[in-house]
Amino acid sequence: GLGFAVLSMGTVLNIGLEDRLSPVVLLMVIALAVALVPAWRERVWRRDVLLLLALAVWLSLSEPLTAFGVPLKVQIPMPYVVFKHVVPLFSRGGMPVRFVLLTFLSLSVLVAFAAAHAGAWASRRDARLGVAVALAVALIPNVEYRGLQMVVPAIPRLPPVFDEIRDAPMPAAVLTDNVQGQWEQIFHGKPVSFARLSRLPVRESALVNSRLIRAAEGMRSAFGTVTPEEREEMRRYLKEHHFKWYVTHFFHPVRHQFITDELGGEMVHQDGYVTVYRFP
């Protein structure tokens, strides 16, 4: 279960929707490893190393580590990076978060074993106690799953620009950066770019790996010097595939400049929910 939980975190560690983190995270992991590994508990150097690591963590938290005058950020790779290349078929999965389901299954099995162990322990002490534990094991899951309203976020009120997208004549498509674009598709009814790879893995792989889509989805590797040929190719692709709008749910200045300067997008709406660009 723990292994599936780690795999569900994806290719790099992400904390608070940020995948470029301070190296203090690595220092904390190393400190925990030194403190918890049983074979090192009797080592004469353990205390000194722990003190050094604790001091390094404290200094890193009190004053950010820097490189060339700016806070140093690193990407911390996770086991899924290797897993998806060495295990057949998983390289096309695209959604490591689904491993959470197997984590839940593992926890369920562990809880069942724990209930059986508690029942056996109680029965050895007193038959009535064993019956009470058995009743508790039967009742607790039913109490947990009693019919209560699930707490869900409020449905956002879509801005008027989505009316324009809905009323636009076909062919027209929407470039988007988030799975919420699929929900918005219910309203505007136009094809969207997000989450295509899992449905058409071979034909769509070139699209998903293109610089255009990587930029739209906020991947930093896409933002860099753009040659005139690349610029013309991306703009041609937008026209040929009828991408008239770009809807982003996470505004970022670097991506904004890329969309406006390199792709010719014009910002037509911005609020706390979305930023929408229109392509010529």
TATA-V30870 format. One record per run of one state. SS is the DSSP state (hx for helix, st for strand, lp for the rest). FROM is the first residue (numbers start at 1). TO is the last residue. If there is no record, write none. Layout:
SS/FROM/TO ; SS/FROM/TO
This chain:
lp/1/1 ; hx/2/7 ; lp/8/11 ; st/12/12 ; lp/13/14 ; st/15/15 ; lp/16/17 ; st/18/18 ; lp/19/20 ; st/21/21 ; lp/22/23 ; hx/24/36 ; lp/37/37 ; hx/38/40 ; lp/41/45 ; hx/46/62 ; lp/63/65 ; st/66/67 ; lp/68/69 ; st/70/71 ; lp/72/73 ; st/74/74 ; lp/75/76 ; st/77/77 ; lp/78/79 ; hx/80/86 ; lp/87/89 ; hx/90/92 ; lp/93/95 ; hx/96/125 ; lp/126/126 ; hx/127/144 ; lp/145/160 ; hx/161/167 ; lp/168/172 ; st/173/176 ; lp/177/179 ; hx/180/188 ; lp/189/190 ; st/191/192 ; lp/193/204 ; hx/205/208 ; lp/209/210 ; hx/211/216 ; lp/217/219 ; hx/220/222 ; lp/223/227 ; hx/228/240 ; lp/241/242 ; st/243/248 ; lp/249/252 ; hx/253/262 ; lp/263/265 ; st/266/270 ; lp/271/274 ; st/275/278 ; lp/279/280
